[in-house]
Amino acid sequence: MTGLAEQAVPRLLRGVRTKFDGVRGIWVLLAPERTLKLDAVGAAILAETDGTRSFGEIVDRLAARYQAPRERIAADAGTFLASLIQRRMAEAE
Amino acid sequence: MNTQAQTTAARPVAVQPPMAMLAELTHRCPLACPYCSNPLELAAKASELSAADWARIFGQAAEIGVLQLHLSGGEPASRRDLEEIVASAHAVDLYTNLITSGVGLTERRLDALVTAGLEHIQLSLQGVDAATADRIGGYRGGFARKMQVAGWIGTRGIPLTLNAVMHRQNLDRLPETIEMAVEMGARRLEVATVQFHGWATLNRAALMPTRAQAREASRIVAEARERLSGVLVIDYVTADHHADYPKPCMGGWGSTGLNVTPDGRVMPCHAAHTIPGLDFPRAPETHLGEIWRDSAAFNAFRGFDWMQEPCRSCERKTRDFGGCRCQAMAFAGDARATDPVCIKSPLHARLQESAEADAAAEGVALVYREGPA
């Protein structure tokens, strides 16, 4: 999988959550037996991924907030979320 | 314990905060698996830390950067205060994982554990049918109970990893093991080829996989990963005695994780006590941060300065950290030697010959793990 449909609604699976790691000063994604260190892009994508917004809405919001080309945001966010789905950390309906 | 010597031990490298902690809540267990990673000398029930001690340790762990907590044993469900222990971990926002055989869990306990903040369960699998599983686990009825618990976990939607220790007596049923994980709704499967530490050292001849089995297992795992992408994530611990390069044990000594025994000794890995001369301070009396940062045991094999040749000049040293210190100790009699699994070790050929001989042994009885006092 390399991306998500615009109308797909992604969400983190139960047992997967973000946390600000105060000791390291970074955002992390905590999942069963896995910890992913999130860069600013990953943290921003997951901050918009609330389980109700569609992928298209998430991309719109990120594009507006960071004043970046929509296609570029869609590609980055799609790749990132698809990798979480493939690793059983997220799903999309 | 010489605290003075430990606090003044040289620090060869910058110390990163630990990511994960394995808490061995008890060495008691209803099962008697012959490959148990617990030490041969088990901690007695009377020596176990209290729930209040664990709460202090979890607080210290969170303070120094631990993110993931693995509640293990023995069988952690053998502790009647497990729910209280989980709640104290949740209170300091540790990601809380329960590593269990399932025996000792009920529906009511599962609900209480989830309410207390449990986020994930890793369920062990001794075999894919009752006869095999109960024989390996040394506990009649264990398989039936486990299947029941797996059903309860599934009904509640609790994230599940199935952990299957594989060895010569069950590797031929790896495909069924993978199917079972899918049927249970597990998100993850750990195909963990037996590691020869703890009680497993007494069962080398009974459990050592054959070279052909090890090769076939790698093929099956690669095929299943492809086929089940997005359905089941498979973590695979290979049969390293048949390999040419060692595992990056613990991701590097004292770099990522720490292990606390039922009586509070803090060690860099669960087998570190097999290395003579290392002194393990006790938590919570000694703060976890002080132990992690300053203790001689945690600094013994940090970084690369401790290495000898062929590790010292090897380009792989930043990837595998010279392999497993405990395996080096066991085979080379020197914890600073290269892991004898490595093709560059002078002991590599002897290790492989010994593995072949163990794998060819016939009619060897299992030596079951015993219980603590």
HADDOCK unambig.tbl for C-alpha pairs under 7 A between the chains (distance, minus, plus):
assign (segid A and resid 14 and name CA) (segid B and resid 159 and name CA) 6.76 0.50 0.50
assign (segid A and resid 15 and name CA) (segid B and resid 119 and name CA) 5.28 0.50 0.50
assign (segid A and resid 15 and name CA) (segid B and resid 120 and name CA) 6.37 0.50 0.50
assign (segid A and resid 15 and name CA) (segid B and resid 159 and name CA) 6.15 0.50 0.50
assign (segid A and resid 23 and name CA) (segid B and resid 64 and name CA) 6.81 0.50 0.50
assign (segid A and resid 23 and name CA) (segid B and resid 65 and name CA) 5.40 0.50 0.50
assign (segid A and resid 32 and name CA) (segid B and resid 120 and name CA) 6.21 0.50 0.50
assign (segid A and resid 85 and name CA) (segid B and resid 230 and name CA) 6.29 0.50 0.50
assign (segid A and resid 86 and name CA) (segid B and resid 229 and name CA) 6.15 0.50 0.50
assign (segid A and resid 86 and name CA) (segid B and resid 230 and name CA) 4.04 0.50 0.50
assign (segid A and resid 87 and name CA) (segid B and resid 230 and name CA) 6.06 0.50 0.50
assign (segid A and resid 87 and name CA) (segid B and resid 233 and name CA) 6.27 0.50 0.50
assign (segid A and resid 88 and name CA) (segid B and resid 187 and name CA) 6.23 0.50 0.50
assign (segid A and resid 88 and name CA) (segid B and resid 230 and name CA) 5.98 0.50 0.50
assign (segid A and resid 88 and name CA) (segid B and resid 231 and name CA) 6.87 0.50 0.50
assign (segid A and resid 88 and name CA) (segid B and resid 233 and name CA) 6.99 0.50 0.50
